Amino acid sequence: MTNLSAQDSAQVSVLIDGVEVYGDKMQFINAQEIQHFDAIQLSTRFSENMDQILKDYAGVNIKTYGYGGMSNISMRGSNSSQIAVLWNGFNLQDLLNGGVNLSLFPVYLMDDIQVKKGGSSALFGSGAMGGSIHLGNKLSFNKGLLMDFYGSTGSFGQFQGGSSVRFSNKKLATLLKVYYKQAENNFHYVNTYSIGQPTAIQDNAQQQQLGILQENAILLTNHQRLNTAIWLQKNDQNLPPPMYKETSAQHRNDESARGQIAWSYFSSHYKVNVRNASLFSQMQYEDPEINLISEHQSFSNISEAEAIIKLRAKDELQFGLSYHYEKGISNQLQQNARRDRSALFAAYKIFMGKHISGNISFRKELVDDNFTPFTFSAGANLYDLGAFSFNLQVSKNYRVPTFNDLFWVDGFAKGNPDLKDESSWSEELGLAFQNQYRKQNISIGVTAFNTYYQNLIQWTPEQNIWTPMNQEEVWARGIESHLEYNTKIKKWKFDFKSRYVFTKSTIEKLSDANSDNIIGKQLILTPLHQGNASLNIQFQKIYIEYIQEFTGLRYTTSSNTEFLDAYTLGSAIIGWETSVFGQNAILKFRINNVWNTVYQSMPSYAMPLAHYEMSFKITIQTSKKHENE
């Protein structure tokens, strides 16, 4: 008989025939630093994209280029290229521009999302300077057959649907998910860039998405496991004009193919992982108005070998090697746009008595023939001090330049192969309070953070040719806080969550080509104040949730003389869990922007007024898990 069990995100373990297997790099991070969305929390958000759930609950800055358009994330004053997005531990940041478009990541494809704020390059490599997002699915053995189907329709010609099939026995766990989405996105909006601010209709914004994800876990023996995964995705999208322009004929096509294979050997005291991932992406951009067709491709192959050893009662040591082969192809890139990266990394987690734990990690990377700066992270956690816990973290982080930074070439711009890596020093201090009294639970947390970014890459003109230089330095500091409270009164459940973030992120050094009057100014599009709050009330199988989001004023010029107004958005959700032919079903109705707020997430990109979505999901379980699992 095969048993599977899991503990919290800080200490994941698997029991197979009495053999304990330890988790991945996330266990070397204090649990207090991680915001975790598990399968239960995500089960009612199946029709949304990743950017929506992060905006509702995570307290991060999401910058959206119009409704249905590209969405980027930033944390703690960073930009999107300084936030790593990892799928099963492999970084999905684009090789060419360093970004990740979260609007292309449907929640439905994942049942486990973890958000780590703050630098962690020593564990996760280049790009994890401001934070990281971790995506995956948890495959369980001996659960039988489980299927689900979902469908959704909403404003602006939106329709989507998907299906998943899970099957597992004692030796095999397999998962298949598919989804399709289309939308006209022809919404009405208030054009604040036109005289009189007339109401207009969004044009040339149609979109289609298609995705398929397949994963397997195979127990080869009582001490060996093989995992495989394939993720294919396609997105066709027309790009609407900015509000100051009447028409657009621009079009963008994104395609990606991602594959992974991993072999694990485990015993009661150690685990060995050997794994490989191949990641391919292609983007084609067309603008018929100027007769432009541009195509960009990127390919990377990542190989890793690591060992995790259990020392003493709870202490754990991890060490390993990784190798990245990277190649970019574009008519705007040099022909030899390729790179080899090798890294040595290690991490150690120690428990000192009943109330103190510590962690330290480091990474040293060789990029072609040049070493990156030594990268490390060290922290301490004091926990179970009554209802209080404290954590302290210090880290040095880095990001290697993108292929556009290094290899770009055209008549107006040229890359710089001599660029240094971006780097940062980061410190944070957190205090948390958790208490449970009868049927009431309360959690309060405050974290102060301080990050200094150096060698930031900035494109500047030299003799009428734009080129990137390591010249900018930015100081980001602030406070993050959260309050969560839930209780149960007879058949009623109440769940309140709120987050507030204060971020002061200022330019401290820049190139001579810029004016000195921007030193000490807030970074563009980085709000000083941001927060959200939600209240969920459930009575038996019916729940109502209200979500309020606040985004403060954001400057649109480096001199801080022009800005986008602050705004608040409200969303209301009503859901019903019921039974259809003896199977579990979820019906949901959501209204976004219930107060018809006129706002912009990014300058000149239109956002809709109130709009709705109706969705349903049916789960069919034909075989139930055993009682003693």
Buried (B, 14 or more C-beta within 10 A) or exposed (E): EBBBEBEEBBBBEBEBEEBBBBBBBBBBBBBBBBBBBBEEBBBBBBBBBBBBBBBBBBBBBBBBBBBBBBBBBBBBBBBBBBBBBBBBBBBBBBBBBBBBBBBBBBBBBBBBBBBBBBBBBBBBBBBBBBBBBBBBBBBBBBBBEBBBBBBBBBBBBBEBBBBBBBBBBEBBBBBBBBBBBBBBBBBEBBBBBEEEEEEBEBBBBBBBBBBBBBBBBBBEEEBEBEBBBBBBBBBBBBBBBBBEEEEBBBBBBBBBBBBBBBBBBBEEEBBBBBBBBBBBBBBBBBBEEEEEEEBBBBBBBBBBBBBBBBEEEEBBBBBBEBBBBBBBBBEBBBEEBBBEBBBEBBBBBBBEEEEBBBBBBBBBBBBEEEEBBEBBBBBBBBBEEEEBBBBBBBBBBBBBBBBBBBBBBEEEBBBBEEBBBBBBBBBBBBBBBBEEEEEEBBBBBBBBBBBBBBBBBBBBEEEEEBBBBBBBBBBBBBEBBBBBBBBBEEEEBBBBBBBBBBBBBBBEEBBEEBEEEBBEBBBBBBBBBBBBBBBBBBEEEEBEBBBBBBBBBBBBEBEBEEBBEBBBBBBBBEBBBEEEEEBBBBBBBBBBBBEEBBBBBBBBBBBBBBBBBBBBBBBBBEEEBEEEE
